[in-house]
Amino acid sequence: MKTIFSILLLNLIIHLTLSAQLRVTLSNPQVIFNTSNIIVNQAGEDFTGNVEALNNVLIKVESDDKLNNNFNWQMGIHRTGFSSTTPVSLQVRRTGSGTRIGGGQAGGHVSGGTVNQEVTTVPSYFFCARQGARENIPVKFSLNNLSVLHPSNQAITVVFTVTVISTCN
């Protein structure tokens, strides 16, 4: 007999670390995971597969200097929270490039971050952009290595760090 677990597993809260020259804004910062389809066939089994977020988080990066929209930047990412002996793998990927503020999609370029990468407690490179401010950059989160041993209602804080760089490939 199959037992279906419908749990509120994680509430993902997103915080930002800002560079002195850049401002970052998030739309839809509360990530909701659909866990209603998770099925456990026998007692003691872990969940199979991954659980993808129902929504995208939209990132906007802009400069405080409105006259200079020709800067390159990179986004770093790491997480805090959720301590467990059985680690949950939080994955993230960029699902689009957004649009250049004041210049449309043709101006500028976004590179990297399009394949799932694990968000760990160690800050790491996520993606970069050329030629200035961008908005509506969608990112999607997913969870792997879920276990019936993980407590429900745990929170993970994701920290985005944006830095001005000289070049973005």
Number of C-alpha atoms within 10 A of each C-alpha: 6 9 11 13 14 12 14 15 18 18 16 20 14 17 15 16 14 15 13 11 12 16 16 19 14 18 14 12 17 14 20 19 20 17 19 12 10 18 16 17 12 10 9 10 12 17 17 13 11 16 21 19 18 13 17 21 19 19 20 19 22 19 20 11 9 8 7 11 20 12 18 20 22 21 18 17 22 18 20 14 12 16 12 10 8 11 13 15 16 21 19 22 21 24 15 15 21 19 20 26 18 11 14 12 14 8 16 21 19 24 15 17 18 16 11 15 18 19 21 15 13 9 14 16 16 22 20 22 25 24 19 22 27 28 20 20 21 19 18 20 24 21 19 17 16 19 15 13 12 18 13 12 13 14 15 17 16 21 20 21 20 25 16 19 13 9 13 17 10
